[in-house]
Amino acid sequence: MGDTAELTERLKKILYAQGAALVGVGDMSGVEDCNFKTGVSVAVLLPGDIVTELRNAPTAEYYDLYYALNKKLDEIVTAGEEFLRDYGFEAYAQTTGRVEVSNNFRSEERRVGKECRSRWSPYH
């Protein structure tokens, strides 16, 4: 596949077909300790009523949805990784099974807004 814009559009089409609500592609060259020059961010929506209920405290419904949406994100980014690898790119989907959480590093789920959940899947 030749053109970068064409590859990006095909990747986005696959990610949207898998259930992504938003997809973004960004330059990762300035990110410390990142071995990839390009990253893909994928988001899925949280229902508005769940977001509203978070104003007080996380609910049981939120926790159930949180795990279901993380599973969905895993499926979406894995499909993206497979697509990119099929075209010879080094790709690494940051699934919940691959992301390490430490006391010094906040997971990407905690950094994004309450309206969506996002995960980076770098490729180059």
Protein Blocks (a to p, Z undefined) as FASTA:
>chain_A
ZZlmlmmmmmmmmmmmnopabdcdddfklpghiabfbdcdddddddfklmmmmmmoccfk
lmmmmmmmmmmmmmmmmmmmmmmmmnopacddddfklpccdfkbccfklmpcfkbccddd
ddZZ
